[in-house]
């Protein structure tokens, strides 16, 4: 069975979540977004792409399912 490529999936999901947060002030309605990842490859891909979707100053880092990116 073929599955959707992990890299493309991570990029797509992060971009969609970013757009949703920017729509109708949705960012004011949530405190936290949790991405439930199951495979190490998913963690790697999300860590790779999260900075492009949600840029942070270099003094901060992300916590993705307990994995610091």
MOFEN-V952286 format. One line per field, one symbol per residue. ss: DSSP state (A for helix, B for strand, O for the rest). A space follows every 10 residues. Layout:
ss: ???
//
This chain:
ss: OOOOOAAAAA AAAAAAAAAA AAOOOAAAAO OOOOOOOOOA AAAAAAAAAA AAAOOOOOOO OOBBOOBBO
//
